[in-house]
């Protein structure tokens, strides 16, 4: 348990990708990582930026083709606001 007088905080850094276009599955994945970290005594857990909601690497928001528009729609639908 964290004590204000303690000089050490056990932290966990998660290096994982989200489940693209599937926010509920990503939340389940995050919950598994959080549970594992807690079992190992972690007091602080850090996830990648945009882990929930996702942001596919190399995604081109300027692609206005039908395929690009559909990808944007799916990405937008899975975002957290």
N, CA, C and O atoms as a Maestro MAE file, in Angstrom:
{
 s_m_m2io_version
 :::
 2.0.0
}

f_m_ct {
 s_m_title
 :::
 protein
 m_atom[324] {
  # First column is atom index #
  i_m_mmod_type
  r_m_x_coord
  r_m_y_coord
  r_m_z_coord
  i_m_residue_number
  s_m_chain_name
  s_m_pdb_residue_name
  s_m_pdb_atom_name
  i_m_atomic_number
  :::
  1 25 0.844 -1.182 0.000 1 A "UNK " " N  " 7
  2 3 0.000 0.000 0.000 1 A "UNK " " CA " 6
  3 2 0.887 1.241 0.000 1 A "UNK " " C  " 6
  4 15 1.937 1.268 0.641 1 A "UNK " " O  " 8
  5 25 0.453 2.258 -0.721 2 A "UNK " " N  " 7
  6 3 1.232 3.491 -0.830 2 A "UNK " " CA " 6
  7 2 1.169 4.279 0.472 2 A "UNK " " C  " 6
  8 15 0.103 4.447 1.065 2 A "UNK " " O  " 8
  9 25 2.314 4.750 0.896 3 A "UNK " " N  " 7
  10 3 2.398 5.589 2.085 3 A "UNK " " CA " 6
  11 2 3.032 6.912 1.684 3 A "UNK " " C  " 6
  12 15 4.022 6.913 0.952 3 A "UNK " " O  " 8
  13 25 2.492 8.043 2.142 4 A "UNK " " N  " 7
  14 3 3.087 9.334 1.792 4 A "UNK " " CA " 6
  15 2 4.538 9.445 2.232 4 A "UNK " " C  " 6
  16 15 5.289 10.251 1.683 4 A "UNK " " O  " 8
  17 25 4.941 8.656 3.204 5 A "UNK " " N  " 7
  18 3 6.310 8.711 3.701 5 A "UNK " " CA " 6
  19 2 7.236 7.786 2.898 5 A "UNK " " C  " 6
  20 15 8.455 7.837 3.060 5 A "UNK " " O  " 8
  21 25 6.668 6.959 2.050 6 A "UNK " " N  " 7
  22 3 7.462 6.028 1.259 6 A "UNK " " CA " 6
  23 2 8.234 6.775 0.176 6 A "UNK " " C  " 6
  24 15 7.729 7.735 -0.406 6 A "UNK " " O  " 8
  25 25 9.447 6.333 -0.086 7 A "UNK " " N  " 7
  26 3 10.257 6.973 -1.124 7 A "UNK " " CA " 6
  27 2 10.253 6.165 -2.419 7 A "UNK " " C  " 6
  28 15 10.875 6.571 -3.401 7 A "UNK " " O  " 8
  29 25 9.562 5.030 -2.432 8 A "UNK " " N  " 7
  30 3 9.546 4.168 -3.608 8 A "UNK " " CA " 6
  31 2 8.114 3.929 -4.074 8 A "UNK " " C  " 6
  32 15 7.223 3.649 -3.273 8 A "UNK " " O  " 8
  33 25 7.913 4.044 -5.371 9 A "UNK " " N  " 7
  34 3 6.636 3.717 -5.981 9 A "UNK " " CA " 6
  35 2 6.931 2.676 -7.053 9 A "UNK " " C  " 6
  36 15 7.779 2.885 -7.920 9 A "UNK " " O  " 8
  37 25 6.230 1.566 -6.985 10 A "UNK " " N  " 7
  38 3 6.407 0.520 -8.001 10 A "UNK " " CA " 6
  39 2 5.506 0.854 -9.182 10 A "UNK " " C  " 6
  40 15 4.292 0.989 -9.032 10 A "UNK " " O  " 8
  41 25 6.111 0.984 -10.352 11 A "UNK " " N  " 7
  42 3 5.367 1.339 -11.560 11 A "UNK " " CA " 6
  43 2 5.508 0.250 -12.614 11 A "UNK " " C  " 6
  44 15 6.497 -0.482 -12.657 11 A "UNK " " O  " 8
  45 25 4.498 0.167 -13.455 12 A "UNK " " N  " 7
  46 3 4.507 -0.762 -14.582 12 A "UNK " " CA " 6
  47 2 4.258 0.041 -15.848 12 A "UNK " " C  " 6
  48 15 3.363 0.885 -15.887 12 A "UNK " " O  " 8
  49 25 5.040 -0.217 -16.872 13 A "UNK " " N  " 7
  50 3 4.842 0.405 -18.176 13 A "UNK " " CA " 6
  51 2 4.357 -0.684 -19.126 13 A "UNK " " C  " 6
  52 15 5.041 -1.687 -19.334 13 A "UNK " " O  " 8
  53 25 3.191 -0.485 -19.692 14 A "UNK " " N  " 7
  54 3 2.602 -1.452 -20.613 14 A "UNK " " CA " 6
  55 2 3.010 -1.079 -22.031 14 A "UNK " " C  " 6
  56 15 2.791 0.050 -22.471 14 A "UNK " " O  " 8
  57 25 3.599 -2.024 -22.737 15 A "UNK " " N  " 7
  58 3 3.925 -1.833 -24.147 15 A "UNK " " CA " 6
  59 2 3.046 -2.785 -24.934 15 A "UNK " " C  " 6
  60 15 3.385 -3.953 -25.118 15 A "UNK " " O  " 8
  61 25 1.924 -2.282 -25.393 16 A "UNK " " N  " 7
  62 3 0.954 -3.105 -26.115 16 A "UNK " " CA " 6
  63 2 0.135 -2.210 -27.019 16 A "UNK " " C  " 6
  64 15 0.058 -0.998 -26.817 16 A "UNK " " O  " 8
  65 25 -0.471 -2.820 -28.011 17 A "UNK " " N  " 7
  66 3 -1.358 -2.060 -28.888 17 A "UNK " " CA " 6
  67 2 -2.798 -2.318 -28.485 17 A "UNK " " C  " 6
  68 15 -3.113 -3.318 -27.839 17 A "UNK " " O  " 8
  69 25 -3.653 -1.407 -28.874 18 A "UNK " " N  " 7
  70 3 -5.075 -1.591 -28.628 18 A "UNK " " CA " 6
  71 2 -5.616 -2.599 -29.641 18 A "UNK " " C  " 6
  72 15 -4.927 -2.970 -30.591 18 A "UNK " " O  " 8
  73 25 -6.855 -3.035 -29.425 19 A "UNK " " N  " 7
  74 3 -7.542 -3.868 -30.406 19 A "UNK " " CA " 6
  75 2 -8.273 -2.885 -31.306 19 A "UNK " " C  " 6
  76 15 -9.332 -2.374 -30.939 19 A "UNK " " O  " 8
  77 25 -7.717 -2.616 -32.479 20 A "UNK " " N  " 7
  78 3 -8.230 -1.562 -33.339 20 A "UNK " " CA " 6
  79 2 -9.703 -1.752 -33.663 20 A "UNK " " C  " 6
  80 15 -10.151 -2.851 -33.987 20 A "UNK " " O  " 8
  81 25 -10.431 -0.673 -33.569 21 A "UNK " " N  " 7
  82 3 -11.854 -0.596 -33.873 21 A "UNK " " CA " 6
  83 2 -12.715 -1.426 -32.925 21 A "UNK " " C  " 6
  84 15 -13.874 -1.702 -33.236 21 A "UNK " " O  " 8
  85 25 -12.175 -1.830 -31.776 22 A "UNK " " N  " 7
  86 3 -12.947 -2.633 -30.817 22 A "UNK " " CA " 6
  87 2 -12.654 -2.145 -29.401 22 A "UNK " " C  " 6
  88 15 -11.844 -2.733 -28.684 22 A "UNK " " O  " 8
  89 25 -13.323 -1.065 -29.011 23 A "UNK " " N  " 7
  90 3 -13.089 -0.457 -27.702 23 A "UNK " " CA " 6
  91 2 -13.395 -1.407 -26.552 23 A "UNK " " C  " 6
  92 15 -12.602 -1.468 -25.612 23 A "UNK " " O  " 8
  93 25 -14.516 -2.166 -26.569 24 A "UNK " " N  " 7
  94 3 -14.758 -3.097 -25.461 24 A "UNK " " CA " 6
  95 2 -13.645 -4.133 -25.295 24 A "UNK " " C  " 6
  96 15 -13.266 -4.457 -24.169 24 A "UNK " " O  " 8
  97 25 -13.121 -4.653 -26.404 25 A "UNK " " N  " 7
  98 3 -12.024 -5.628 -26.317 25 A "UNK " " CA " 6
  99 2 -10.751 -4.959 -25.791 25 A "UNK " " C  " 6
  100 15 -9.987 -5.584 -25.056 25 A "UNK " " O  " 8
  101 25 -10.519 -3.707 -26.159 26 A "UNK " " N  " 7
  102 3 -9.357 -2.973 -25.658 26 A "UNK " " CA " 6
  103 2 -9.479 -2.739 -24.158 26 A "UNK " " C  " 6
  104 15 -8.492 -2.856 -23.430 26 A "UNK " " O  " 8
  105 25 -10.687 -2.409 -23.686 27 A "UNK " " N  " 7
  106 3 -10.894 -2.227 -22.251 27 A "UNK " " CA " 6
  107 2 -10.661 -3.530 -21.494 27 A "UNK " " C  " 6
  108 15 -10.084 -3.521 -20.406 27 A "UNK " " O  " 8
  109 25 -11.105 -4.645 -22.060 28 A "UNK " " N  " 7
  110 3 -10.842 -5.953 -21.442 28 A "UNK " " CA " 6
  111 2 -9.344 -6.226 -21.371 28 A "UNK " " C  " 6
  112 15 -8.844 -6.729 -20.365 28 A "UNK " " O  " 8
  113 25 -8.635 -5.892 -22.444 29 A "UNK " " N  " 7
  114 3 -7.183 -6.080 -22.492 29 A "UNK " " CA " 6
  115 2 -6.496 -5.221 -21.432 29 A "UNK " " C  " 6
  116 15 -5.596 -5.689 -20.735 29 A "UNK " " O  " 8
  117 25 -6.925 -3.966 -21.315 30 A "UNK " " N  " 7
  118 3 -6.353 -3.069 -20.304 30 A "UNK " " CA " 6
  119 2 -6.611 -3.608 -18.906 30 A "UNK " " C  " 6
  120 15 -5.732 -3.563 -18.046 30 A "UNK " " O  " 8
  121 25 -7.812 -4.117 -18.681 31 A "UNK " " N  " 7
  122 3 -8.149 -4.673 -17.368 31 A "UNK " " CA " 6
  123 2 -7.247 -5.850 -17.005 31 A "UNK " " C  " 6
  124 15 -6.830 -5.988 -15.855 31 A "UNK " " O  " 8
  125 25 -6.949 -6.692 -17.987 32 A "UNK " " N  " 7
  126 3 -6.026 -7.822 -17.731 32 A "UNK " " CA " 6
  127 2 -4.634 -7.319 -17.353 32 A "UNK " " C  " 6
  128 15 -4.012 -7.845 -16.430 32 A "UNK " " O  " 8
  129 25 -4.145 -6.299 -18.065 33 A "UNK " " N  " 7
  130 3 -2.830 -5.733 -17.730 33 A "UNK " " CA " 6
  131 2 -2.839 -5.103 -16.341 33 A "UNK " " C  " 6
  132 15 -1.886 -5.266 -15.578 33 A "UNK " " O  " 8
  133 25 -3.908 -4.387 -16.011 34 A "UNK " " N  " 7
  134 3 -4.000 -3.748 -14.694 34 A "UNK " " CA " 6
  135 2 -4.026 -4.785 -13.577 34 A "UNK " " C  " 6
  136 15 -3.378 -4.609 -12.545 34 A "UNK " " O  " 8
  137 25 -4.768 -5.857 -13.784 35 A "UNK " " N  " 7
  138 3 -4.848 -6.923 -12.774 35 A "UNK " " CA " 6
  139 2 -3.474 -7.560 -12.574 35 A "UNK " " C  " 6
  140 15 -3.038 -7.766 -11.442 35 A "UNK " " O  " 8
  141 25 -2.799 -7.868 -13.673 36 A "UNK " " N  " 7
  142 3 -1.466 -8.474 -13.573 36 A "UNK " " CA " 6
  143 2 -0.489 -7.535 -12.863 36 A "UNK " " C  " 6
  144 15 0.290 -7.972 -12.016 36 A "UNK " " O  " 8
  145 25 -0.531 -6.263 -13.205 37 A "UNK " " N  " 7
  146 3 0.367 -5.296 -12.573 37 A "UNK " " CA " 6
  147 2 0.090 -5.198 -11.079 37 A "UNK " " C  " 6
  148 15 1.020 -5.146 -10.274 37 A "UNK " " O  " 8
  149 25 -1.188 -5.175 -10.707 38 A "UNK " " N  " 7
  150 3 -1.546 -5.104 -9.286 38 A "UNK " " CA " 6
  151 2 -1.069 -6.348 -8.543 38 A "UNK " " C  " 6
  152 15 -0.590 -6.255 -7.413 38 A "UNK " " O  " 8
  153 25 -1.199 -7.508 -9.177 39 A "UNK " " N  " 7
  154 3 -0.740 -8.753 -8.555 39 A "UNK " " CA " 6
  155 2 0.773 -8.744 -8.318 39 A "UNK " " C  " 6
  156 15 1.275 -9.403 -7.407 39 A "UNK " " O  " 8
  157 25 1.487 -7.985 -9.153 40 A "UNK " " N  " 7
  158 3 2.944 -7.869 -9.010 40 A "UNK " " CA " 6
  159 2 3.333 -6.727 -8.068 40 A "UNK " " C  " 6
  160 15 4.517 -6.460 -7.867 40 A "UNK " " O  " 8
  161 25 2.337 -6.060 -7.496 41 A "UNK " " N  " 7
  162 3 2.601 -4.998 -6.526 41 A "UNK " " CA " 6
  163 2 2.737 -3.610 -7.106 41 A "UNK " " C  " 6
  164 15 3.181 -2.688 -6.422 41 A "UNK " " O  " 8
  165 25 2.359 -3.453 -8.361 42 A "UNK " " N  " 7
  166 3 2.465 -2.128 -8.982 42 A "UNK " " CA " 6
  167 2 1.454 -1.165 -8.379 42 A "UNK " " C  " 6
  168 15 0.314 -1.531 -8.091 42 A "UNK " " O  " 8
  169 25 1.896 0.068 -8.196 43 A "UNK " " N  " 7
  170 3 1.034 1.125 -7.657 43 A "UNK " " CA " 6
  171 2 0.658 2.149 -8.728 43 A "UNK " " C  " 6
  172 15 -0.216 2.991 -8.516 43 A "UNK " " O  " 8
  173 25 1.321 2.069 -9.869 44 A "UNK " " N  " 7
  174 3 1.136 3.057 -10.928 44 A "UNK " " CA " 6
  175 2 1.339 2.332 -12.249 44 A "UNK " " C  " 6
  176 15 2.370 1.687 -12.442 44 A "UNK " " O  " 8
  177 25 0.373 2.424 -13.168 45 A "UNK " " N  " 7
  178 3 0.452 1.729 -14.452 45 A "UNK " " CA " 6
  179 2 0.304 2.748 -15.576 45 A "UNK " " C  " 6
  180 15 -0.613 3.568 -15.564 45 A "UNK " " O  " 8
  181 25 1.212 2.690 -16.543 46 A "UNK " " N  " 7
  182 3 1.210 3.623 -17.670 46 A "UNK " " CA " 6
  183 2 0.954 2.841 -18.954 46 A "UNK " " C  " 6
  184 15 1.609 1.836 -19.230 46 A "UNK " " O  " 8
  185 25 -0.011 3.325 -19.731 47 A "UNK " " N  " 7
  186 3 -0.336 2.732 -21.026 47 A "UNK " " CA " 6
  187 2 0.107 3.682 -22.138 47 A "UNK " " C  " 6
  188 15 0.301 4.872 -21.889 47 A "UNK " " O  " 8
  189 25 0.270 3.173 -23.362 48 A "UNK " " N  " 7
  190 3 0.631 4.052 -24.472 48 A "UNK " " CA " 6
  191 2 -0.437 5.123 -24.716 48 A "UNK " " C  " 6
  192 15 -1.617 4.926 -24.424 48 A "UNK " " O  " 8
  193 25 0.004 6.243 -25.249 49 A "UNK " " N  " 7
  194 3 -0.929 7.307 -25.615 49 A "UNK " " CA " 6
  195 2 -1.955 6.746 -26.598 49 A "UNK " " C  " 6
  196 15 -1.595 6.011 -27.517 49 A "UNK " " O  " 8
  197 25 -3.200 7.082 -26.412 50 A "UNK " " N  " 7
  198 3 -4.310 6.654 -27.278 50 A "UNK " " CA " 6
  199 2 -4.503 5.146 -27.276 50 A "UNK " " C  " 6
  200 15 -4.980 4.583 -28.262 50 A "UNK " " O  " 8
  201 25 -4.133 4.475 -26.168 51 A "UNK " " N  " 7
  202 3 -4.336 3.025 -26.086 51 A "UNK " " CA " 6
  203 2 -5.819 2.699 -26.229 51 A "UNK " " C  " 6
  204 15 -6.193 1.808 -26.992 51 A "UNK " " O  " 8
  205 25 -6.657 3.420 -25.497 52 A "UNK " " N  " 7
  206 3 -8.097 3.209 -25.606 52 A "UNK " " CA " 6
  207 2 -8.615 4.165 -26.678 52 A "UNK " " C  " 6
  208 15 -8.433 5.379 -26.594 52 A "UNK " " O  " 8
  209 25 -9.244 3.605 -27.655 53 A "UNK " " N  " 7
  210 3 -9.689 4.385 -28.812 53 A "UNK " " CA " 6
  211 2 -8.769 4.143 -29.996 53 A "UNK " " C  " 6
  212 15 -9.191 4.206 -31.151 53 A "UNK " " O  " 8
  213 25 -7.530 3.870 -29.699 54 A "UNK " " N  " 7
  214 3 -6.564 3.504 -30.725 54 A "UNK " " CA " 6
  215 2 -6.228 4.607 -31.703 54 A "UNK " " C  " 6
  216 15 -6.991 5.555 -31.884 54 A "UNK " " O  " 8
  217 25 -5.115 4.473 -32.309 55 A "UNK " " N  " 7
  218 3 -4.689 5.349 -33.396 55 A "UNK " " CA " 6
  219 2 -3.704 4.536 -34.226 55 A "UNK " " C  " 6
  220 15 -2.517 4.482 -33.905 55 A "UNK " " O  " 8
  221 25 -4.190 3.903 -35.290 56 A "UNK " " N  " 7
  222 3 -3.309 3.041 -36.087 56 A "UNK " " CA " 6
  223 2 -2.081 3.777 -36.597 56 A "UNK " " C  " 6
  224 15 -2.184 4.866 -37.160 56 A "UNK " " O  " 8
  225 25 -0.927 3.173 -36.395 57 A "UNK " " N  " 7
  226 3 0.330 3.761 -36.855 57 A "UNK " " CA " 6
  227 2 0.290 3.924 -38.376 57 A "UNK " " C  " 6
  228 15 -0.101 3.011 -39.104 57 A "UNK " " O  " 8
  229 25 0.691 5.075 -38.825 58 A "UNK " " N  " 7
  230 3 0.729 5.336 -40.255 58 A "UNK " " CA " 6
  231 2 -0.629 5.667 -40.858 58 A "UNK " " C  " 6
  232 15 -0.764 5.756 -42.078 58 A "UNK " " O  " 8
  233 25 -1.627 5.849 -40.012 59 A "UNK " " N  " 7
  234 3 -2.964 6.137 -40.505 59 A "UNK " " CA " 6
  235 2 -2.975 7.485 -41.221 59 A "UNK " " C  " 6
  236 15 -2.422 8.463 -40.718 59 A "UNK " " O  " 8
  237 25 -3.599 7.535 -42.382 60 A "UNK " " N  " 7
  238 3 -3.627 8.741 -43.198 60 A "UNK " " CA " 6
  239 2 -5.025 9.364 -43.149 60 A "UNK " " C  " 6
  240 15 -5.934 8.914 -43.847 60 A "UNK " " O  " 8
  241 25 -5.190 10.393 -42.329 61 A "UNK " " N  " 7
  242 3 -6.485 11.038 -42.210 61 A "UNK " " CA " 6
  243 2 -6.840 11.846 -43.459 61 A "UNK " " C  " 6
  244 15 -7.979 12.296 -43.590 61 A "UNK " " O  " 8
  245 25 -5.905 12.036 -44.362 62 A "UNK " " N  " 7
  246 3 -6.176 12.806 -45.577 62 A "UNK " " CA " 6
  247 2 -6.665 11.929 -46.723 62 A "UNK " " C  " 6
  248 15 -6.935 12.432 -47.814 62 A "UNK " " O  " 8
  249 25 -6.783 10.626 -46.489 63 A "UNK " " N  " 7
  250 3 -7.236 9.700 -47.535 63 A "UNK " " CA " 6
  251 2 -8.756 9.822 -47.683 63 A "UNK " " C  " 6
  252 15 -9.505 9.374 -46.815 63 A "UNK " " O  " 8
  253 25 -9.205 10.428 -48.779 64 A "UNK " " N  " 7
  254 3 -10.635 10.667 -48.988 64 A "UNK " " CA " 6
  255 2 -11.266 9.641 -49.927 64 A "UNK " " C  " 6
  256 15 -12.380 9.837 -50.413 64 A "UNK " " O  " 8
  257 25 -10.552 8.556 -50.176 65 A "UNK " " N  " 7
  258 3 -11.119 7.483 -50.988 65 A "UNK " " CA " 6
  259 2 -12.203 6.776 -50.173 65 A "UNK " " C  " 6
  260 15 -12.266 6.966 -48.959 65 A "UNK " " O  " 8
  261 25 -13.056 5.967 -50.806 66 A "UNK " " N  " 7
  262 3 -14.064 5.223 -50.040 66 A "UNK " " CA " 6
  263 2 -13.440 4.358 -48.930 66 A "UNK " " C  " 6
  264 15 -13.980 4.269 -47.828 66 A "UNK " " O  " 8
  265 25 -12.317 3.735 -49.229 67 A "UNK " " N  " 7
  266 3 -11.636 2.920 -48.217 67 A "UNK " " CA " 6
  267 2 -11.138 3.787 -47.057 67 A "UNK " " C  " 6
  268 15 -11.277 3.412 -45.892 67 A "UNK " " O  " 8
  269 25 -10.560 4.943 -47.378 68 A "UNK " " N  " 7
  270 3 -10.072 5.855 -46.348 68 A "UNK " " CA " 6
  271 2 -11.204 6.402 -45.492 68 A "UNK " " C  " 6
  272 15 -11.068 6.529 -44.275 68 A "UNK " " O  " 8
  273 25 -12.316 6.725 -46.131 69 A "UNK " " N  " 7
  274 3 -13.479 7.234 -45.391 69 A "UNK " " CA " 6
  275 2 -14.033 6.163 -44.448 69 A "UNK " " C  " 6
  276 15 -14.419 6.472 -43.321 69 A "UNK " " O  " 8
  277 25 -14.073 4.925 -44.896 70 A "UNK " " N  " 7
  278 3 -14.564 3.842 -44.048 70 A "UNK " " CA " 6
  279 2 -13.621 3.611 -42.872 70 A "UNK " " C  " 6
  280 15 -14.076 3.384 -41.751 70 A "UNK " " O  " 8
  281 25 -12.314 3.667 -43.115 71 A "UNK " " N  " 7
  282 3 -11.349 3.532 -42.016 71 A "UNK " " CA " 6
  283 2 -11.514 4.652 -41.005 71 A "UNK " " C  " 6
  284 15 -11.467 4.414 -39.798 71 A "UNK " " O  " 8
  285 25 -11.708 5.872 -41.490 72 A "UNK " " N  " 7
  286 3 -11.910 7.001 -40.580 72 A "UNK " " CA " 6
  287 2 -13.193 6.812 -39.771 72 A "UNK " " C  " 6
  288 15 -13.209 7.072 -38.568 72 A "UNK " " O  " 8
  289 25 -14.268 6.361 -40.424 73 A "UNK " " N  " 7
  290 3 -15.537 6.147 -39.733 73 A "UNK " " CA " 6
  291 2 -15.369 5.116 -38.614 73 A "UNK " " C  " 6
  292 15 -15.864 5.319 -37.505 73 A "UNK " " O  " 8
  293 25 -14.672 4.011 -38.900 74 A "UNK " " N  " 7
  294 3 -14.459 2.980 -37.890 74 A "UNK " " CA " 6
  295 2 -13.592 3.497 -36.742 74 A "UNK " " C  " 6
  296 15 -13.858 3.200 -35.577 74 A "UNK " " O  " 8
  297 25 -12.567 4.263 -37.068 75 A "UNK " " N  " 7
  298 3 -11.697 4.828 -36.037 75 A "UNK " " CA " 6
  299 2 -12.474 5.813 -35.171 75 A "UNK " " C  " 6
  300 15 -12.344 5.797 -33.947 75 A "UNK " " O  " 8
  301 25 -13.277 6.665 -35.793 76 A "UNK " " N  " 7
  302 3 -14.079 7.636 -35.058 76 A "UNK " " CA " 6
  303 2 -15.103 6.938 -34.150 76 A "UNK " " C  " 6
  304 15 -15.315 7.354 -33.011 76 A "UNK " " O  " 8
  305 25 -15.725 5.888 -34.658 77 A "UNK " " N  " 7
  306 3 -16.737 5.164 -33.881 77 A "UNK " " CA " 6
  307 2 -16.137 4.491 -32.638 77 A "UNK " " C  " 6
  308 15 -16.834 4.304 -31.641 77 A "UNK " " O  " 8
  309 25 -14.865 4.133 -32.695 78 A "UNK " " N  " 7
  310 3 -14.243 3.449 -31.558 78 A "UNK " " CA " 6
  311 2 -13.575 4.403 -30.594 78 A "UNK " " C  " 6
  312 15 -13.022 3.974 -29.581 78 A "UNK " " O  " 8
  313 25 -13.615 5.701 -30.892 79 A "UNK " " N  " 7
  314 3 -12.971 6.701 -30.036 79 A "UNK " " CA " 6
  315 2 -13.776 6.897 -28.759 79 A "UNK " " C  " 6
  316 15 -14.983 6.660 -28.721 79 A "UNK " " O  " 8
  317 25 -13.087 7.332 -27.724 80 A "UNK " " N  " 7
  318 3 -13.713 7.669 -26.450 80 A "UNK " " CA " 6
  319 2 -13.852 9.179 -26.395 80 A "UNK " " C  " 6
  320 15 -12.880 9.898 -26.625 80 A "UNK " " O  " 8
  321 25 -15.031 9.664 -26.097 81 A "UNK " " N  " 7
  322 3 -15.191 11.123 -25.966 81 A "UNK " " CA " 6
  323 2 -15.801 11.480 -24.642 81 A "UNK " " C  " 6
  324 15 -16.009 12.660 -24.357 81 A "UNK " " O  " 8
  :::
 }
 m_bond[323] {
  # First column is bond index #
  i_m_from
  i_m_to
  i_m_order
  :::
  1 1 2 1
  2 2 3 1
  3 3 4 2
  4 3 5 1
  5 5 6 1
  6 6 7 1
  7 7 8 2
  8 7 9 1
  9 9 10 1
  10 10 11 1
  11 11 12 2
  12 11 13 1
  13 13 14 1
  14 14 15 1
  15 15 16 2
  16 15 17 1
  17 17 18 1
  18 18 19 1
  19 19 20 2
  20 19 21 1
  21 21 22 1
  22 22 23 1
  23 23 24 2
  24 23 25 1
  25 25 26 1
  26 26 27 1
  27 27 28 2
  28 27 29 1
  29 29 30 1
  30 30 31 1
  31 31 32 2
  32 31 33 1
  33 33 34 1
  34 34 35 1
  35 35 36 2
  36 35 37 1
  37 37 38 1
  38 38 39 1
  39 39 40 2
  40 39 41 1
  41 41 42 1
  42 42 43 1
  43 43 44 2
  44 43 45 1
  45 45 46 1
  46 46 47 1
  47 47 48 2
  48 47 49 1
  49 49 50 1
  50 50 51 1
  51 51 52 2
  52 51 53 1
  53 53 54 1
  54 54 55 1
  55 55 56 2
  56 55 57 1
  57 57 58 1
  58 58 59 1
  59 59 60 2
  60 59 61 1
  61 61 62 1
  62 62 63 1
  63 63 64 2
  64 63 65 1
  65 65 66 1
  66 66 67 1
  67 67 68 2
  68 67 69 1
  69 69 70 1
  70 70 71 1
  71 71 72 2
  72 71 73 1
  73 73 74 1
  74 74 75 1
  75 75 76 2
  76 75 77 1
  77 77 78 1
  78 78 79 1
  79 79 80 2
  80 79 81 1
  81 81 82 1
  82 82 83 1
  83 83 84 2
  84 83 85 1
  85 85 86 1
  86 86 87 1
  87 87 88 2
  88 87 89 1
  89 89 90 1
  90 90 91 1
  91 91 92 2
  92 91 93 1
  93 93 94 1
  94 94 95 1
  95 95 96 2
  96 95 97 1
  97 97 98 1
  98 98 99 1
  99 99 100 2
  100 99 101 1
  101 101 102 1
  102 102 103 1
  103 103 104 2
  104 103 105 1
  105 105 106 1
  106 106 107 1
  107 107 108 2
  108 107 109 1
  109 109 110 1
  110 110 111 1
  111 111 112 2
  112 111 113 1
  113 113 114 1
  114 114 115 1
  115 115 116 2
  116 115 117 1
  117 117 118 1
  118 118 119 1
  119 119 120 2
  120 119 121 1
  121 121 122 1
  122 122 123 1
  123 123 124 2
  124 123 125 1
  125 125 126 1
  126 126 127 1
  127 127 128 2
  128 127 129 1
  129 129 130 1
  130 130 131 1
  131 131 132 2
  132 131 133 1
  133 133 134 1
  134 134 135 1
  135 135 136 2
  136 135 137 1
  137 137 138 1
  138 138 139 1
  139 139 140 2
  140 139 141 1
  141 141 142 1
  142 142 143 1
  143 143 144 2
  144 143 145 1
  145 145 146 1
  146 146 147 1
  147 147 148 2
  148 147 149 1
  149 149 150 1
  150 150 151 1
  151 151 152 2
  152 151 153 1
  153 153 154 1
  154 154 155 1
  155 155 156 2
  156 155 157 1
  157 157 158 1
  158 158 159 1
  159 159 160 2
  160 159 161 1
  161 161 162 1
  162 162 163 1
  163 163 164 2
  164 163 165 1
  165 165 166 1
  166 166 167 1
  167 167 168 2
  168 167 169 1
  169 169 170 1
  170 170 171 1
  171 171 172 2
  172 171 173 1
  173 173 174 1
  174 174 175 1
  175 175 176 2
  176 175 177 1
  177 177 178 1
  178 178 179 1
  179 179 180 2
  180 179 181 1
  181 181 182 1
  182 182 183 1
  183 183 184 2
  184 183 185 1
  185 185 186 1
  186 186 187 1
  187 187 188 2
  188 187 189 1
  189 189 190 1
  190 190 191 1
  191 191 192 2
  192 191 193 1
  193 193 194 1
  194 194 195 1
  195 195 196 2
  196 195 197 1
  197 197 198 1
  198 198 199 1
  199 199 200 2
  200 199 201 1
  201 201 202 1
  202 202 203 1
  203 203 204 2
  204 203 205 1
  205 205 206 1
  206 206 207 1
  207 207 208 2
  208 207 209 1
  209 209 210 1
  210 210 211 1
  211 211 212 2
  212 211 213 1
  213 213 214 1
  214 214 215 1
  215 215 216 2
  216 215 217 1
  217 217 218 1
  218 218 219 1
  219 219 220 2
  220 219 221 1
  221 221 222 1
  222 222 223 1
  223 223 224 2
  224 223 225 1
  225 225 226 1
  226 226 227 1
  227 227 228 2
  228 227 229 1
  229 229 230 1
  230 230 231 1
  231 231 232 2
  232 231 233 1
  233 233 234 1
  234 234 235 1
  235 235 236 2
  236 235 237 1
  237 237 238 1
  238 238 239 1
  239 239 240 2
  240 239 241 1
  241 241 242 1
  242 242 243 1
  243 243 244 2
  244 243 245 1
  245 245 246 1
  246 246 247 1
  247 247 248 2
  248 247 249 1
  249 249 250 1
  250 250 251 1
  251 251 252 2
  252 251 253 1
  253 253 254 1
  254 254 255 1
  255 255 256 2
  256 255 257 1
  257 257 258 1
  258 258 259 1
  259 259 260 2
  260 259 261 1
  261 261 262 1
  262 262 263 1
  263 263 264 2
  264 263 265 1
  265 265 266 1
  266 266 267 1
  267 267 268 2
  268 267 269 1
  269 269 270 1
  270 270 271 1
  271 271 272 2
  272 271 273 1
  273 273 274 1
  274 274 275 1
  275 275 276 2
  276 275 277 1
  277 277 278 1
  278 278 279 1
  279 279 280 2
  280 279 281 1
  281 281 282 1
  282 282 283 1
  283 283 284 2
  284 283 285 1
  285 285 286 1
  286 286 287 1
  287 287 288 2
  288 287 289 1
  289 289 290 1
  290 290 291 1
  291 291 292 2
  292 291 293 1
  293 293 294 1
  294 294 295 1
  295 295 296 2
  296 295 297 1
  297 297 298 1
  298 298 299 1
  299 299 300 2
  300 299 301 1
  301 301 302 1
  302 302 303 1
  303 303 304 2
  304 303 305 1
  305 305 306 1
  306 306 307 1
  307 307 308 2
  308 307 309 1
  309 309 310 1
  310 310 311 1
  311 311 312 2
  312 311 313 1
  313 313 314 1
  314 314 315 1
  315 315 316 2
  316 315 317 1
  317 317 318 1
  318 318 319 1
  319 319 320 2
  320 319 321 1
  321 321 322 1
  322 322 323 1
  323 323 324 2
  :::
 }
}
